[in-house]
Amino acid sequence: MSNEWLKDLKKAYLFSTLSSDELSVIAAVAELHAYEPGETIFSQGDKPESLFIVRYGTVQTETWGPTNHTEDSFGLLGSGALFGETSLLSHSPRGTSVEVVERTEVIRIGFDKLTLAIEAKPAVALKVYKALAWHLGILFEKTTKEIRSLRAKQHGSHHR
């Protein structure tokens, strides 16, 4: 794997605290994949098997409502974006779909290979899991604020 890949890995929050030697452990289990516009990297409901880092290009995250089959877009992800990583802990089916908007190259890291690689290097595992816990904490705080805001709006509309 080239030094360029190591730079791409280092940009991702999950691996940003790793040294060059530690990044090499992750790079050894990473694969490069290219996608064309319109291709789906994974679909909502899929079994989670990998995380992805966008090297270049753009992907869109989407989710489908369970009853009304409506689509909600969560936004566009470009160069340096990491996605699919939260399933590393939960192993729950994918909550979103990711579709390619323009020609995109990603670094794909399979969960099984990543787990084996970092279990062999406890210092790397600690750094990776701490970064993931930090990120999940931020997502939890954001979600809590959004729920409170929605409840406040709903409560306000009942009193009009």
C-alpha distance (Angstrom), angle and dihedral (degrees) to the residues before:
residue distance angle dihedral
M1 . . .
S2 3.79 . .
N3 3.79 128.0 .
E4 3.81 85.7 -111.1
W5 3.81 89.8 65.3
L6 3.80 90.2 50.4
K7 3.81 88.9 54.0
D8 3.82 90.0 50.4
L9 3.80 91.1 50.3
K10 3.82 91.6 47.6
K11 3.85 90.7 55.4
A12 3.81 91.1 61.1
Y13 3.81 112.2 90.1
L14 3.80 90.2 -132.9
F15 3.80 92.1 63.7
S16 3.82 101.9 24.5
T17 3.82 95.0 107.0
L18 3.81 95.2 50.6
S19 3.80 122.5 108.2
S20 3.80 120.9 -126.7
D21 3.81 90.9 -97.3
E22 3.80 91.0 49.4
L23 3.81 91.2 47.6
S24 3.81 88.1 54.5
V25 3.82 88.2 62.1
I26 3.82 89.3 57.0
A27 3.80 93.9 41.0
A28 3.80 90.4 55.0
V29 3.81 90.7 65.7
A30 3.81 97.1 39.0
E31 3.81 126.2 104.0
L32 3.77 131.5 -162.4
H33 3.82 119.2 -128.0
A34 3.80 130.6 -179.3
Y35 3.80 123.9 -153.6
E36 3.79 134.2 -170.6
P37 3.83 126.7 -137.8
G38 3.79 112.4 -75.3
E39 3.80 95.2 24.6
T40 3.78 118.3 126.2
I41 3.80 117.5 -131.7
F42 3.79 91.9 -167.9
S43 3.79 136.6 -18.0
Q44 3.77 133.2 -131.6
G45 3.79 107.8 -90.7
D46 3.82 95.2 27.3
K47 3.78 119.8 133.8
P48 3.81 106.5 -100.7
E49 3.79 112.7 -118.0
S50 3.81 106.6 151.3
L51 3.76 148.5 20.2
F52 3.79 123.3 -134.0
I53 3.80 139.2 -148.5
V54 3.80 118.5 -162.2
R55 3.82 110.3 -128.9
Y56 3.80 92.8 -179.1
G57 3.77 137.2 -20.3
T58 3.79 132.5 46.5
V59 3.80 134.8 -81.3
Q60 3.79 130.8 -175.0
T61 3.80 125.2 -139.6
E62 3.80 116.8 -144.4
T63 3.77 139.6 171.0
W64 3.79 131.5 -161.4
G65 3.79 124.5 -138.4
P66 3.82 113.6 -115.5
T67 3.79 96.9 -130.5
N68 3.77 109.3 19.0
H69 3.80 97.6 40.3
T70 3.79 91.2 -135.5
E71 3.74 120.9 151.3
D72 3.79 125.3 -129.5
S73 3.77 119.8 -167.1
F74 3.78 116.0 -146.0
G75 3.75 94.0 -167.4
L76 3.73 146.7 -91.6
L77 3.79 125.0 -57.8
G78 3.79 121.8 -158.3
S79 3.77 141.7 173.4
G80 3.80 112.8 -15.9
A81 3.81 95.2 14.8
L82 3.78 118.1 138.9
F83 3.80 119.9 -151.3
G84 3.78 139.3 168.1
E85 3.80 93.0 34.8
T86 3.80 100.0 114.6
S87 3.81 89.9 71.0
L88 3.81 88.7 64.1
L89 3.80 88.2 87.5
S90 3.78 104.6 28.5
H91 3.80 102.1 39.0
S92 3.82 85.2 -156.6
P93 3.80 118.1 148.5
R94 3.79 113.9 -82.7
G95 3.81 111.7 -80.4
T96 3.79 94.0 -157.6
S97 3.77 141.5 33.0
V98 3.79 122.1 -127.0
E99 3.80 118.7 -150.3
V100 3.80 127.4 -175.8
V101 3.82 115.0 -115.8
E102 3.81 98.6 -178.0
R103 3.79 133.5 4.0
T104 3.79 103.3 -57.0
E105 3.76 136.8 -174.2
V106 3.79 118.9 -159.1
I107 3.76 137.3 -176.8
R108 3.80 106.6 -128.5
I109 3.79 120.0 -158.5
G110 3.78 116.8 -172.3
F111 3.80 114.9 -137.0
D112 3.81 94.0 -133.4
K113 3.80 93.5 52.0
L114 3.79 92.5 42.6
T115 3.80 92.0 50.6
L116 3.81 92.4 50.5
A117 3.81 92.0 46.6
I118 3.79 96.0 50.2
E119 3.81 95.1 40.5
A120 3.80 86.3 62.1
K121 3.83 88.9 54.2
P122 3.82 109.2 44.6
A123 3.83 93.5 -175.3
V124 3.80 89.6 57.0
A125 3.80 91.7 46.3
L126 3.80 91.2 51.9
K127 3.81 92.6 51.4
V128 3.81 93.6 46.2
Y129 3.81 94.7 47.4
K130 3.81 92.0 45.0
A131 3.82 89.8 53.2
L132 3.80 90.9 48.2
A133 3.81 91.9 48.2
W134 3.82 90.2 50.0
H135 3.82 90.9 50.9
L136 3.80 93.2 47.0
G137 3.81 89.1 50.4
I138 3.80 90.4 55.3
L139 3.81 90.9 48.1
F140 3.80 90.1 49.7
E141 3.81 91.9 51.1
K142 3.81 91.4 48.0
T143 3.80 92.4 48.6
T144 3.81 91.8 47.8
K145 3.82 91.0 52.4
E146 3.81 91.1 48.6
I147 3.81 91.6 50.3
R148 3.80 91.3 49.3
S149 3.79 90.6 49.1
L150 3.81 92.3 49.9
R151 3.80 91.5 47.5
A152 3.80 90.8 49.9
K153 3.82 90.9 50.6
Q154 3.80 91.1 46.7
H155 3.80 92.0 47.5
G156 3.82 90.5 48.6
S157 3.81 92.8 51.1
H158 3.83 91.2 53.9
H159 3.80 91.5 59.1
R160 3.80 99.3 53.7
